[in-house]
Amino acid sequence: MADQKVSEWIWHVDALKSTPSVLAGLNKDQELLYRREGIKLISEVGNALNCKPRPTIGVAAVYFHRFYMMHGFQTFARELTALGCLFLAGKVEDFPKKCKDVCAAAHSLYPEIFAKYPNLVDDVMGTERLLLHCLKFDLQVGLPYDALMEYKTMFPDMSRDQITDAVQIAWTFINDSIYTTLSITTEPQMIAIALLHLAFTVKGYQPVQQNMDPCWWSADVSNWPPQSVDKACHLVLDFYAATKEHPILSAKKLTVYGAF
């Protein structure tokens, strides 16, 4: 079941096989698509309101993923949950937006999705209250960006240009990782490690000297094997592969599987 937890807000990866949405009839791939569409709404509406990935959009995305580990897409519309998460994250991260402005941006960007909500402001505020209770008012979220900046100083044998380049690429990977389930299966520090490792790999950089431990993160996280790092990287790579041919919400419509 979806309550298989490693810690308070980190679930075992096997829990994704039995989320409320899966138990109610979606398969895993369908649920992942619904998650991506919800995060796309958060990202696009957030960008229209000048919110930044760090922290507002990133925090809203974590709220969204956590919520759907406890509730099903069949019961709670992802478009309303997305706006509620963005509205709440703005308040928590001291970048508040008026609910009517969040709703106006959503209507402008995705008129077909939100046309069926004549009282959207009330709906989003109601969703915010639901989120507060579901998340147990535990609203402080750690993101991988801070850990990434700390790791930036760990590689004295790399040139400044190389490490700056790798960190910028890893930062982009972190931005895009919100579309995956990494934030609910992996601690922020480990996400930073995995995606910096992916950046090194993509660029062909060698972050450590010959004869040194290739797991440069082992001093901080000694029990995280390369296989686990690779699995985290592949979640992001799989996201890129899945959306290359089928961009998210390209038709400005939500995907519907079956009749809810």
Buried (B, 14 or more C-beta within 10 A) or exposed (E): EBEBEBEEBBBEBEBBBBBBBBEBEBEEEBBBBBBBBBBBBBBBBBBBBEBEBBBBBBBBBBBBBBBBBEBBBBEBBBBBBBBBBBBBBBEBBEBBBEBEBBBBBBBEBBEEBBEEBEEBBEBBBEBBEBBBEBBEEEBEBBBBBEBBEEBBEBBEEBEEEBBEBBBEBBBBBBBBBBBBBBBBBBBBBBBBBBBBBBBBEBEEBBBBEEEEEEBBBBEBBEEBEEEBBBBBBBBBBEBEEBBEEEEBBEEEEBEEBEEE
